[in-house]
Amino acid sequence: MRRLFAATVLAMVTVVTAPVASALPDGAPAGAVVAPPNGPAQAWLVADLDSGQVLGSRDPGVPRAPASTIKPLLAMVVLDHLNPNSFARANQSHTKVECSCVGLVPGQAYTTTQLLAGLLMVSGNDAANMLADMLGGQRAAVAAMNAKARALGAKSTRASSPSGLDGPGWETLTTPYDLALIYRKALTYPLIAQIFQSHTAAFPGKTLTAQNELLTRYPGDFAGKTGYTDLARKTLVTAARRNGRRLLVVLMYGSGDLYGQAVSLFDWGFGQPA
């Protein structure tokens, strides 16, 4: 399945802003080919999550900063190496991060599962730092993330931090193509899939509420991760099911309402022949 997906996406690298007949199965009726909707994200991809068939895309092979949408790559590395029930205690260094945090308390013990919930549901950069330390440190975690990306065929992905944050000389890059490969694999991990589907989760001292608005805004949505940095602008990867079919939408370098663009692309994609 992974090979089919990779081959299909590679065939789309220079593709589509208009009708996408070339992306549909041979023999699809001409009347079914409708141009995908425009939106604020400058790069995007829509694919069938199970078959790997790409339905449409725009600039899917252009490297850009992903912001926090890269976090499932860290989550997979964590579950490849750590027991979900293992735990560690937070320290002051974990809390000194920019942007979104789950709110770790120095001295408090957290399980791997709790930290993954903080990572994927509320984009906790402090959770990303703590998980990286549990893997042997920031450099070891980033190296493992890049090795994982290569193993998945995500050849244009270069992680430079566990969280997706960038800095001078350490920019994280990936493509819609690579993010599709990463999320397609990440959603085969039962714990990652479970966390993504959760509207809320218990966490020491609080209850986490998922940031993915499509869980309530779009019927059938079952996974999603947002991101934002000045370099990446708005990013979003999300998945939904309808009538037994599952689609994945990747949006990069956007502004405005990316959720609205994702909804339009889902509706368009589910209207295409399977």
N, C-alpha and C positions, 0 to 999 in steps of 0.2 A: 504494500500500500504506500509506503513512504517513497518508493521509487516512482510509482505512478504519479504521485503528487509532485515530486521534484521535476520529473520530465515535463509534466503539463505546465507547471509554472515557468520553467525555463523557456518553453515555447512562447510564453506571453511577455517576455521581457520588454519588447518594444511596442506594447499594445495600447490599448483601447481607450478612446474617449467617446467613440461613437458606436454603431452597431457591432455586435460581437459574434457574428455567425461563425467565425473561425474558432471560437472558443467552445462552441456547442458540439454535441455529438453529430457525426455524419448522419444526414438524413433528417435532421430536425426541420420541421416545417418553417418556411420562410416567414410566415406570419407570426411565428413565436419570437422572432428576433426583434427585440426592442432595445433602443439605446438605454444604457444605465443612467440613472439620474445624476445630475451634477450636484456638487456640494462644496463646502469650504475646505475639505482636506485636499491637498495638492497631489497626494499619492494614496492609492487605495487598491484593495483586492477583495474579491468575493469568490469563495470556493466552497464546494461540497466537502464537508468535513470527513465524510466516510469514504467516498470514492476517490477524492483528491482532484476531481474535475474543477478546473478554474472556469468560472462563468464570465468574469470580466475583471479588468484591472486598469490602472493608470500608473505609469512609472513604477512598476513593482520591483525593479532591480536597482533603483537609485538609492545609494546609502544615505541615511539620515539619522539624526539622533532620535532614539525611541522614548526617552525619559523612562517613566516607571513601567511601561509596558514590557520591559525586559525582565521584570522581576520573576515571572514563571520559570525563566532559565535558571535562576538561583534556586527556586523552589525544587526543581528536579534534581539539581546537584545535592541539595540538602537531603532529599529522600533517598538518593543513591548511596549516601554515606552515613546518615544518622537515623537512629531509632526514633519514631514519632513520639515516644514516651520519654525519651531522654530529656534531661533538663540542665540548666546552668543558671547562674545568678548574674543579673545585669550589673554593670559598673558605670561609673560616670562617663567614660569615653563613649559608651553606646548612646547616650542621650544628647551628645553634642553633635547634632546633625542639622542640616538645613531642611526646610520645607516640611512635608507631612511626617508626623510621628504618631505612633500608637500610644506613646506615653509611658515608656519603661521607667521603673523606679529602681535606682541603684540599691543592690542588696536583695531585691525580690527575685525569687526563683521562677523561671518560665520554662514550660516544656517546648519541645520542637514544634508540636502541633499548634500551641498557642501563638508562637512566634510566626508560624506560617499563616495563621489566620490574620494576624496583624499586618503581615507583609502583603497579602493578596486582597484582603477586604478593605483596608484603610490605607494601604500603600505606605506602611511604616518604614521610613528610612532607618530609624533606630533599630527596628526588628531586623532589617537587612544587615546592619553592622554587627549585631549580636550573633546572628546566624553565621555570618562570615567568620567571626572569631571561633565559633564552635566547630567550624570546618578547618581551623588551623591558622586563621588570620586573613586579612583582606587580600593579600597577594595570592595566597593559596586558593581562596574562594574564586577570585577573578580568573585565575589560570584554569580552574576546574570548569567554570562557566564557558570559557572559550573552547576548551576541549570538548565539552558537551555539544556546543554549537557545531563544531566541525564534524562530530560523529553523526549529527542529524542531517548533515548536508547544508547547513546554514553558513555558507562559505564567506558571505559578506558581513558577518556579524563579528564585532570586536567589542567585548565588554571591557570597561576600564574601572568600574566600581560595582559593588554588589547591588546597589540600589538603582542604578541608572542615572545618577547625578553625574554631571560633567565638571571639569575644571581645566585650567590651562595645561595643555599637554596631555590630557587624559580624557579625550572625548569618546563616548560610547557611540557606536554606529551599527545600524542594521538596515534591513529593507522590508517592505511589505511581504515579499516572497519569504524571507527568512523568518519573520515573525509568524507567518502562517505555518511553516514547518515546526517552529518551536511550540506554538499553542496546540497544534495537532497532536504532538507527542505529549505535551504536558497534560492534556485532558484524558490521556490513557492512565494517568496516575490516579487511583481512586480517591486519595486524600485531597489532592489538588482539585479534582472535579467536585468533591463534596464541599470544600470550602468555597469555591466559586458559586455554588448553588445556594449557599446559606445567606439568608437575609440578615441574621444576627448570629452572634457567637459569644459565649461566655469568655471573659478574660479577667485575670486578677484585678479586682477593684473596679471593674466596669463591664459594660456590655458593648461589643463592637457592632456597628451597623454598616453593612456593605455600601460602598460608595457607588457601585454600579447601578445607576438609575434605571437601566433597562430591565432589571429583574422585576420591577413593578410596572414599568412603562410599556414594555413590549411583551405580549403573550408568547411564551415559549422560550424567552431568553434564559440561558442557564449558565452563562459565564461571561465575564467581562473585566477588563482592566484599563483604567484611564492613566494618562500621564501628562505632565506639563513641565517644561523648563523654557527659559528664554530661547535656547538654541533649538529645542525640538518643537516648540509651540505645542498645540494640543495634539495628543495621540490617543487612540482607542483601538482595542482589539476585543471583539465580542462574538458570541456564538448563540444560535437559537435553533429550535426544532419546530417543525410543522408537518403534520401528517406523516410522521416517520422519517422525515428528511432533516438533516442537520447542516446548517450553513455557518461559515466563518467569515466575518468582515474585519478587515484591517484598515485603519485610517491613520495617516501620518502627515505631519506638517500642516495642521489645520488651525482654524479659528472659528469662533461662533459656536453653533450648536452641532457638535459632532454626533450627539445622540440622534438628532433628527436625520442626519445624513445616513447613519447606520440603519435606522428604521426604513428609510427609503430604499437603501440597497438590499436589505432583507426582503422587503416586499417585492422588489424587482427580481431578486434571485429566486425566491420561491415561485415566482410566475414563469420561470424558464423551464423547459423540458428537463426532466431528470435524466 
